[in-house]
Amino acid sequence: MKYVVVFCMGYPPYPGGIERYSAEIAAAYRRQGRRVLVITKSSTLPAFSLINRIPVFSVNGSNQLTIFFKMCIVWAKLKKRVSCDFIHATTWRLALPAKILPSQSPLVVSVHGLEVLKVPKYLKFIQYFILKKADVVVGVSETALKCAKQGLPAAEGKWLSSYNGLTYADESIPYCLEGKFREAVKRPIIIYTFCRLVERKNVQGAIKAIAILKRKGVNGFKYKIAGGGPMLNSLKELAKNEDVLDVIEFLGFIDESDVVNEYKQADIFLHPQIMTDNGLDIEGFGITIADAMSFGAAPIVGVAGGPNDFIMHEITGLKVDGGNVLEIANAIERLITSIDTRNTISNNAYNWSLANLSWTKHISSILAVL
């Protein structure tokens, strides 16, 4: 039997969005009856391991060139031993070994957004070559796909957008929202943010919006911020300066065992993302938003980037201009004070996410056009 070969830049147990994406598509292919092997970069995995019955070959290096050559060596050896059905590179850079050591196998390349926008000029022609020659280019949102098409000559393969799946569908499918709605009446409303703390996530805007609400006298809520990143200390300082530490809790990095519990407790998921770096740094999809929706948290998202593609304003969430702090504050206040609005959006978000977002659907759309 032939293998689906997945090239990726990270793989669990190391946490992160691209790591999660890589593991989920590998598992989804396997559920479809495909044999899968993974070639990845990792500083924690051994050279070979079997993870959830999927063989994972790992390389490590101090720079991208070293990693690239090591992946080429691994792939050259594997090509002699296994038959390849097709190759799925989780970013365009990871398709390079497949093109340097060509095979007759089709090439699928995933596009997330940032990685096709922030590219040194001397690598642009390689990016264009890979995307032009790929048999299938799959964007995790329409926004991500548009980013990949900027400046690209006519492509030869098929292009499609296919949303990411849910991380915790097994836990969220049997989850009962009625219990959450009843509990929310008895306790403070939980506003939740879970992300890597970088500028485009706009947690700084969220904290300023919370400060506006506190000064206005809005109460009965708690804002919890989970995740680490380069802005953690500056965000804590901002919260201190805005005098909102009494209503904000920084959870830092949370264990996988606590992630689902935090989603279950959240009434509102706050993610007012923005574009940064002159439009080169965008949110391609927003997996934590989708996961929060699957547990009935009403999302507030920015209009910039991929979340704008799958959030229906006033139906499955509220959209705001992330650069307008007052607009963020007004959206939060509306969901805090209007139980009916919050519960309706929560219920809609829950039902829509479970009906439309799955990793099986993501890879099925790819298999359908191969």
C-alpha positions, 0 to 999 in steps of 0.5 A: 500500500502507498503512503501519504507523506506529510512534511511539516515544521513541527509535531506534537508533543511540542505545542503550537498551531502548525504542530496541531495542524500537522498531527490532525491532518496525519490522523485524518488521513489515517482514519480514511484508511491511508497509510501515513508517515511524517517527516518533521523538524523537532528539537524534542522528538527522537530521529524515529518514533511511532506516535498514534501508530504513525511513523514520525521521522524527525530532524533538528538543526540550528538553521533552516538550511541545515533542516532542509538538507537533513529532510532531503537525506531522510526523504531520499532514504525513504523513497527507496523503501516506501511507495508514495501516494502523494505528498502533503507539505504543511507550508510551501517551504516544506515542499522543497525536498519533494521538488529537489528530489522529484517523484511522480507523486502529486504534491499538496501544499497548505497555506495559512497566511503569514508564511506566504506574506513574510518572505525575503525577496530572495526566496519569493521566486522559490515560493512562486515556483512551489505554489505554481507547480503544486497539484493542489494548494489548500488554504485554511480560509479564503483570506489565506488563499488570497494571500498566497495568490498575491503576485503569483503568475498563473498556477498549474494546479487546483486551488481550494479553501477548506477550513481547519477542523476542531481540536476537541470534537470528541469532548465538545459534541456531547457537551450540554450548553443548557448547564453552562447557561444556567451556571452563568446566571449564578456566577461572573461571566467568564471572558476568555482569550487563549493564544500566543501573546503576539501583537496581531492577537491584539490582547492589548486592545482587549485589556484596554477595552476591559479598562473602559468597561471597568471605568464605566461601572460594568461589572459581573465578569472575569477576564482570563488570558491563557498562553505565553509569548513575547508580549506576556510581561508587557501585557501584565504591565498594561493591565497594571497601568490600566488598573484592571488586575482585579478583573483580569487573570493571566493563566500563562501556559496551561497544560493540555489537561486544562484546555478543555476545562477552560473552554467549558467555563468560557461564556465569551471568547475574545479574539479582536485580532488585527493586521500588523507589520504593514499587513504582512502579519495576519490571522490565517484561521484562528483555531482557538476561536473555532474550538471555543465555539465548539464549547458554546463560547460566544466569539468576538473577533476582529474583521482582519484575517481568516476569522472574518471568513467563518464568523457570521456577524450577529449570528455565530459571533460579533465582528469588531474593528480590532483597532477601535478599542471602544468598539471592542468594549461595546461588543463585550458589554453587549454580550455581558448585559444581554443574556438572550443575545449571548445565549443565542450566539453561543448556541449558534456558534456551537451548532455551526462549528460542529456541523461545519468544521472537521479534519475529515472534511478538510482532507476529504476536500483535498482527496476529492480534487487529487 
